[in-house]
């Protein structure tokens, strides 16, 4: 009884810390580019009932004109996360807190559900508590959960999928229903994670068909049902047109990048060393628990074999592997001596040192010409805590505040890169220089920002001050602002890029404002 009371107190304290890390001060910073797309489309859902990419003022194009269909409806990605955001806006208003709240809740629910899942499958209180501690302090999980994006929903559905398969091999009919729900929701949130899960489901069902009678048949039924639901979007969005984002070379380099990120943010590979000293009896657990560990391990290659084929390598593309590695890490830590277990647990929960210690492996085999970013050793838990209680300001916030104070509704602004926060936060008609020539406008813009506000550079043609110096001098007043010198991509969720604190130094930022009586006739 005393032990149960002690466990309850520990669980409550850890969950309280988790609520602070995941849910407190979601309005700490403005929405960055990807979040702003989600938010702007959610606003349009409230206006039109569907995520229109063109509201008559601004046109949301993320990568290419194919992001929108012929009716200007968003088809670059499925809509579940957009409707979640819209629902939150309808209740709490159109602000940062409302944009991020439902996703932070999904992230926190993933923490609690993963704890329950491990407790139920392994019947091991210590392993469940280790899982809870690892989840509550996971920097990569926290950062991705506090975003108005698909990440936390995909993670939650991955945990639900694992639990559903567990029910399936226990021969509970709810397993089929939960698999269909989890994978369908995951598909309509972001489809890229579902092919690997479907392949794994069929593979695992086939391998376990003799051990769990009828399980393979149920796996096929679930997989076919999910595929039929997914087919609706495939046809509507003409998903085959997005094959341009798949392929490319350097599969080895992409895989190496993902393994490096896994080592730094999810599962320090040096933790595998204790396995060398394990005895056979250390692995003795129930049949179902053993099968679930094997199933969980198999998620990794089945996901990576799909995700490594996308042209871009970003840690968010493997974010569904976070709960997988947390379970595996808890499994390993539970089976080593208590002194080593709690020492390693403390290091992993509080710092990134365990991952950093294994980076020599990747530095030794890094391909020639690659530009991998390496994190430095730091106390991650301190950064997370201090961010919650420290004000943060970046140049995007300062520039948006300036524009909101000085622009009139309906004025036009030419930017050199997609600046989606300007669309969400201001009443300007934002013109992307990449598509400006096709905009059909004959008047020169009211404002020009020749630099990237966010620091994110997409590439391609940009507006040149030198090439248009005479034109700018004749038609525009030059405004120079002092703004914080924010880190490039400082609000991106990658732990090696994320900027926790306001930069101490400032830099000059140039804005051009159209003169009252501009010279007529010239088009940029």
N, C-alpha and C positions, 0 to 999 in steps of 0.2 A: 504493500500500500504506500509506504514511504517512497519507494522507488518510482511508483506511478505518479505520485504527487510531484516528485522532483523532475521527472520527465516532462510533465505538463507545464511546470514553471519554465523549464528550459525552452520548450517549444513556443510558449507565449512570448518569451523575451526575444527569441530569434525572429519570430514573425513580426514583432513590434519594430525591431531593427530593419527588417525587410520592408515594412510599410513605409518607414522613413526613407530608405534608399530608393524604393520604386515609385512612391506616390507623392512625396513631399516636394513642393515648389516646382510643379510641372511648367509653370509660367516663368521660370528663371531666365530663359533666353527666347528670342524670337524664332519663328520657324525658319529653317534653312530651305534650300532649293527643293529637295525631294519632298519634304513635308509640305511645302507651300503648294506644290502641284496637287497633292492629296486634298489639302484644305480648299483650294480654289475650285476644284471639281465638286467637292462636297457642297460648297456655296451654290454652285449651279444646280446641284440636285434639289436643293431647297427651292430654287426658282422654277425649274423645269420638270422636276420629277426624275430626270435621268442625267448622267454626267456629261453634259455638253461641254465640248472643248472650246467653243466659241460663244461668248455671251453677247456678241455685237460690239464689244469694245476691245477685248483681248482674245487672242487665240493661243491656246495652250498646246505647244508642240514640244515634246520632250526630247525625242531623238530625230524624228523625221516626220514629214507630212502624213505618213501611214499610221501615225499615232491616232488619227481621227478617221472615221469612215466618211462616206460621201455625204452623210447628214450632219457632219461635224460632231459626232458622238465619240467619246473616248473609247478606244479599243486596244490601246497599247498593253493594258493589263486588265484583269477582271475587276469586278466592282465591289466586292464584299467590304474591303477596308474603306472604300469611299462612302458607302451607305452607313457604315459604323460611325464615321466622322460626321456625316450629315445629321445622324440621329443625335449625336452629342451636341452639335451646334444648335439644333432645334430646342434642346433642353437648357443648355448653359450659355448660349450665345457664341458668336464667332470670335474666339480668342485662343491663345496658346493652351490655356488650361483645358478647355473643352476639346481642343484638337487632340491632345495627348492622353487625356484621362482614360478613355476606354482601352487604349492599347497598353497603358501602364497597368490597368486592372487585369487585362489578359496575362501580362507578364507575371504579376503577383499571383494570380490563380495558377499559373504554370508551376510556380514554386511550391504551392501548397499541394497541388495535384500530384506532382512528382514525388513529394514526400509520402503521400498516401500510397501511391503506386508501389514504391520500394518496400514500404512497411507491409503491404498486402501480399506482394509476390514473395519476398524473402523472409518474412516473419522475423526480421532482425531489427530490433530497436536501435542499436548503435549504427547500423548501416543506414537506416532511415534518417537518423539525426545528422549523420555526416552528409548525407544528400541534401538535407535542409540547409546546413551551414554553407555548403559549397554553392547552392543556388542563391541564397540570400546575399552572398558576397561576390558573386561572379560579375566581374566588371563588364564583360562583353554582353552578358544577359541583361544587366541593368541598363546599359547604354542603349541597347536596341529596344528594350521595352518602353523607354521613355521617349518614343518617337511616334509621330503621327504617320505611321507607315505600316506595312503588312507584317513586319517582323514578328511581333509578339503573338499575333494570331496564328501565324505559321508554326511557331514554337508550341503553343498550346495544343494545336491540332496534332502535332507530332507526338506529344505526350499522350493525348487521347487515343491516337492510333496504336501506340504500344500497349496501352491498357486494353484496348478493344481486342487486339490479338491475344492477349493473355486470357480474356474471357472466351475467346474462340477455342483455344486449346483446352479450356476447362469445360467445353461443350455447353456453354451458355449462349442461348440464341441472341441475347442482346449484343454479342460480339459482332455479328454481321451488321446490325443496325448502326452500332457505333463506328465501325470501319467505314461504312458508307457515309455517315455524317462527317466524320473527321476528314476523310480524304476529299469529299466533295467540297466542304468548306475550305480546305487547304487549297484546292484547285481554284476556286473562285476568289481566293485571296491572292495567291500567286501560284500559277500552275507548274512552275519549274521544279518543285519538290515532289510532285505526285508521281511522275513516271518511275522514279527509283523506288518509291514505296509500293507501287503496284507490282513491279517486277519482284521485289522482295516478298510480298504477300504470296504470290504464286509459287515462288521458289521454296519458301518455308512450308507452305501447304503441301507441296509435292514431297519434300524431304520428310515430313512428319506424318504422311498419310497413313502409314501402317500403325504408328504409335497412337494416334488420336483419330479413331474411325470417324469418317464423315467430315473431318476438318478441311481436307483438300477441296471437297465439293463446296463447302461454305466459302472458302477463299475465292474460288472461281465465281460464285454468285456475287460476292461483294465486289470483286474486281470488275466484272461485267457491268454491274449496276453503276458503279462510279464512272466507268468509261462512257456509259450512255448519258449520264448527266453532264459529263464534260464535253460530249460531242456537240451539245447545244451551243456552247461558247466557241468551240473550234470552228463551227460553220458560221456563226454570226460574226465573229471577229476575223474570219479568214486567217486563222492562226498560221497557216502555211506561209503567209507573207512575211512572218517574223523569222524565217529561217536565216535571214541575213545576219542575225545576232548569234548564230551557231556556227561552230567550225573554227577555222584558223589553225595556225601551227603552234608549236611550242607546248604540246600537251605535257611533256615532262616538266617544263618550267612552271606551268599552271598548277600541276599536281604538287610540285615542290613548294610552291607558294602556299597552297592550302594546308599542307602538312606543317609548314613553318607556323602559320597562324593558329592551327590546332594546338601545336606545342606551346605557343605563347599565351593563348587565351582560354583554352578548354581542357587540355590534358597534357601536362608536362611529360614528355616522352621518357625522361629519366626515371619516372615513377615505375616504369615497367621492369626496372632492374631487380626489385624484390622477387619477381616471378622466378628468377634463376634459382632462388633459395627455397622456393615453396616445396612442401611435401605434397604427396598425392592426397593426403587426407585434408589438406587445406581447402580443397575444392569440393568437398563433400557437402552437397546441398540437395534439396528435393529435385525430382525429375523435372517438374514444371519450372522451378527456379533455374535449373541448369539450362533448359531449353530457352528460357526467356533471356538469359545472359547471352547465349549464342545468337539468338534473334537480334538482340540489341547490338551486338558487335557487327552483325551482317548489315545493319543499316548503313554503316560507314562506307564500305565499298560500293554498295548499290546506289547511294547518293552521289558519291564522288565520280563514279563512272559516267553519270549524266552531267553533273554540274561542271566538270572539267572541260566539257565540250563547248560551253559558252565562251564567246570571244573575250569577255571582260572577267577578270578575277577580282572579286571583292569579298570581304569576309562575310557580308550580309547574305551572300549566295549560299553559304554553308551554315547559316545560323540555326537551322533545325537540328544540327548535330550537337548543339550545346547540351540539351538535356541528356542526350545519348552518352556523351563523355562524362557528364556529372555522375550518372549511374555507374559507369564503368570505373570511374575514379573512386567512388565510394566503395565499390566492390573490392578494389585492390587494397585501399587503405584499411578496410575492415580485416584483412587477412594478414597483416603484418603485426609485429610486436607493438604493444600499446605505446611505449615510449617513442618509437619511430613514427607510429601512426599519428599521434597527437602533435608531434613536432612538425611533421610534414603538413598536416592539416592546418596548423597555425600559419605556416609560411605561405601555403597556397591561398588561404582565405584573405590574408592581409597584404600580400605582395605578388609581384610577377617574377620573383627570383627563381623559383623552381623551373619555369619555362626558359628564362634567360640562361640558366646553367646548361641547357641542352642546345643552345644556339650554335655552338662550335660545329655541330654536325652539319648544319645547313650552310654555314659560312665556308666549310671545306668543300662542299659539292655544289655551290652556287654556280649556275651556268654563266658563261662569259657573256657580258653585255646586259645581264639582268640588273634591275634596279630595285631590289628588295629593300623595304624599310624595316629596320630593326629597332625594337623598343629598347629602352634603357631600363635597368633595374630601378624600381621605385616602390613605394608603399601605396598600393592602389586603394586600399580601404581608406587611407587618410585623404586622398584626392577626392574620392566619392563623398566622404563626410563633409569636407571643407567646402565643396561646391554647393552643398545644400544650404549652407549658412553664409555664403559669401556672394555679394552682388557680382554679376557678370555683364560686361558691355563689350560689344565688338563693333567694327566699323559698319557692318550692315545695319545694325540697330541705329547708329548715329546718323547714317545717311538717309534712312527711311524717315527718321524723325525730322530731319531737315526738309525733305521733300513734302511731307505731310503738312508742314507749317508754311511752305512757300508756293506750292502748286495750286492751281485751280482745277476743279473737276473737268474732265474731258480733254485736258492738255495732253500732248504727245511727248513721249520720251524714247529716244533711241539709245539702245544699249549694245555693247559689243558682244555680250554673251547672254544666254537665257537667264533672266533674273526674275524667277517666279515669285519671290517674296514681294517684289514691287507690285505685282498684279494683285496679290492677296491684301496687301496693306494700304495701297494708295488708290486714288481714283484716276490715275493716269492711264492713258492708252500706251502700253509698253510695246515698243517695236524692236524686235530682234534683228540685228544687222544682217544675220544670215539670210533672212527672208524679207528684208526691207524693200529690195528692188521689186518684189512681187506684191507689195502691199497695195499698190494702186494709188498711193497718196501723192499729191502734187505739191502740197505745202511742206516746207521744211519743218522738222520737229521743233517743239517748244523748248525741249531740253535735250542735251546730249551728255551721256556719261561714257567716256572713251575707255575707262578702266573697268575691270571686273569688280563688282561690289563684294561678292562673296569670296573672291580669290580663286574660285573654281574656273578653270579654263577648259572649255570644250574643244577648242581648236577650230580651224577653218579661217575664213576671212574675218578681219576685225577692222574697226574704224581707226584710221591713222590720223593722228594730230598733224604730223609733219606733212602728210600728203594733202591735207585739207586746211593748212594753216591760214592761207589767205581768205578762204571761204569763212572760216571760223572768226577771224578778226573783223570781217565786214558785217557778219550777221549775229554774232553772239558776244555776250559778256562772259568773261572768264571768272569763275568763282573758285577760290582755293579754301578747302576746309582742313582743319586739323582733326584727324580721327585716330582711334586706336589701331595700332599696327597688328591686326588680327592674323593669326596663323592661317595659312591656306587650308581650306576645308576644316576649319576649327570646330564646326558643329557636326561633322560627319561622325558616324558611330564607331568607326575603327579606333580601338584603343591607342594605336600608335599615331593617330592623327588628331584625336579629340583634344580640344583646348578647354581645360577645366577652369582657368582663371583669366580675368581681364589682363591683356598684355600691358606691361608697364610703360612701353614706349609708344610714341605717336608718329604718324606719317602724314604727308600731304595728299589730299585727294582732290582731283580737278572735276568740276562740273561746268558745263556751258549752258547758259540761259539765253534764249533768243531775245534780241533787242526789241524794243517797242516798235520800231519801224524798220524791219529787216529789209535788206536788199532783195529785190524781187527776182524771180525767175530761175535761180540755180537750184538744181536738185543734187543731192549728195550721190 
